[in-house]
Amino acid sequence: MKTLLRLAGCALLLSHTVQASDTISFLAFGDGGYHPDYPKTKHIKNPRNEAAFIAAERQDWLADHRPASEFDHTPIYVYPGTEIASEHTGALVVGQAMATLCKAAKCDFAIQLGDNIYPDGADAGDGKDDQKRMDDLIKKPLLPLFAVKPDLMVYSALGNHDWKSSRKGVALQLAWMNKEANFTLGEKGYYSYKVGTPGADVEFFVLDTNMLLSGQHYYDIPLRADGTEQGLASALASGQAEVEEIEKHETPLNGEDHQQLAWLASGLKQSTAKWKIVYGHHVLWSIGGTKYNEAHVLRKILLPELCEYADAYIAGHEHDLELLTDDCSRVLGKDSTRPPLPLIISGAAAKMRGVHTPFAKAQAAHYPEYALLWHKAFTWGFAHISLDNQKDELQLQFYSTPRDQSGELITEAAFSFKHRSQ
């Protein structure tokens, strides 16, 4: 059952009590709202057979200055009765793999990291029924999980694709989720909730990072051929820097982006929970090689609060699995003894993406505060996170499922981090 309590700042605080335990455990998955039945407009207007589809993917790969030897592509789906190809979805098999895990492991709830509806959110203008769209893309992949855990609550965030069509599309998704027994998206798309008992609890702060980015002025600057970032001045001089275009409906109204930032700062500072975890769709660091301009913006506006008060930041957006840290030295100073901030990326619940290894090497060389601990590209998968109050540790396990659509659960890698919030 959902318990809603009004919180200052007009967001909602949701209370979720788990059975008495020293450990709170949850699933983290993102970018799960893709199925070839709901294709991108460019694939409708420019249909390709399998060979042409893969050739186009390779061309894009090389245009981004990625090593040719590392090229791969997602499994291919061919529409029945045609030769038209598209990328396959992992949404259904990731749901099966999560269900398999939760038969054996503790799963108190789940967090969904945005891009819940591809490609253009609800109200997409494609003539398709939005109720069916949300049933198909959000709920259907998780039915195996709900069969195992009927009362499992999914605390969702909004992503850029959820915002794609209109504010009406966002409102439709909010209304749909808040009527569904197993989902919530708060009242405004950003909200907080607590899990556990006092002294052994966690408070989550769910961000609408698309709203935050839409309130900022920044540039899209391409990487150099060697994977290094260009400075703004040189990119402007060469005509390669373009102002990031914000759609009119995405522009924050009445300072709502600033209100969200103030809400986050106040909420983190005043939280009495033992653990404090923040999540949203967009990444702060990654090695995908395409999201770094956004990441620069979000690090600037979010890291001051996260470094001071949070135990982790969790995101999707990159369609892979990654684990990074920021040592917070730019925020807390080089003499700080606080542990690094874990940055968990789990955006492989339906789509796949490769990484940009020259970019990854350049980031490691240029940013001393940054560290890449692990990654897996061209995979479908998710994360399972446990807050062990006895050991005072955040324990993280990554899982994948194979391309053969079997839904088999594959254990990938495990990590632990000491509690860092105060």
Secondary structure as GFF3:
##gff-version 3
##sequence-region A 1 422
A	DSSP	beta_strand	3	6	.	.	.	ID=ss1
A	DSSP	beta_strand	12	16	.	.	.	ID=ss2
A	DSSP	beta_strand	23	29	.	.	.	ID=ss3
A	DSSP	alpha_helix	41	45	.	.	.	ID=ss4
A	DSSP	alpha_helix	50	63	.	.	.	ID=ss5
A	DSSP	three_ten_helix	68	70	.	.	.	ID=ss6
A	DSSP	beta_strand	76	78	.	.	.	ID=ss7
A	DSSP	beta_strand	85	87	.	.	.	ID=ss8
A	DSSP	alpha_helix	91	104	.	.	.	ID=ss9
A	DSSP	beta_strand	109	112	.	.	.	ID=ss10
A	DSSP	alpha_helix	130	134	.	.	.	ID=ss11
A	DSSP	pi_helix	135	139	.	.	.	ID=ss12
A	DSSP	three_ten_helix	140	142	.	.	.	ID=ss13
A	DSSP	alpha_helix	143	148	.	.	.	ID=ss14
A	DSSP	beta_strand	154	156	.	.	.	ID=ss15
A	DSSP	alpha_helix	167	179	.	.	.	ID=ss16
A	DSSP	beta_strand	183	184	.	.	.	ID=ss17
A	DSSP	beta_strand	191	195	.	.	.	ID=ss18
A	DSSP	beta_strand	202	206	.	.	.	ID=ss19
A	DSSP	alpha_helix	209	214	.	.	.	ID=ss20
A	DSSP	beta_strand	219	220	.	.	.	ID=ss21
A	DSSP	alpha_helix	232	237	.	.	.	ID=ss22
A	DSSP	beta_strand	242	243	.	.	.	ID=ss23
A	DSSP	three_ten_helix	248	250	.	.	.	ID=ss24
A	DSSP	alpha_helix	256	270	.	.	.	ID=ss25
A	DSSP	beta_strand	275	279	.	.	.	ID=ss26
A	DSSP	alpha_helix	292	309	.	.	.	ID=ss27
A	DSSP	beta_strand	312	315	.	.	.	ID=ss28
A	DSSP	beta_strand	321	326	.	.	.	ID=ss29
A	DSSP	alpha_helix	329	332	.	.	.	ID=ss30
A	DSSP	beta_strand	341	346	.	.	.	ID=ss31
A	DSSP	alpha_helix	357	366	.	.	.	ID=ss32
A	DSSP	beta_strand	370	376	.	.	.	ID=ss33
A	DSSP	beta_strand	380	388	.	.	.	ID=ss34
A	DSSP	beta_strand	393	401	.	.	.	ID=ss35
A	DSSP	beta_strand	410	418	.	.	.	ID=ss36
###
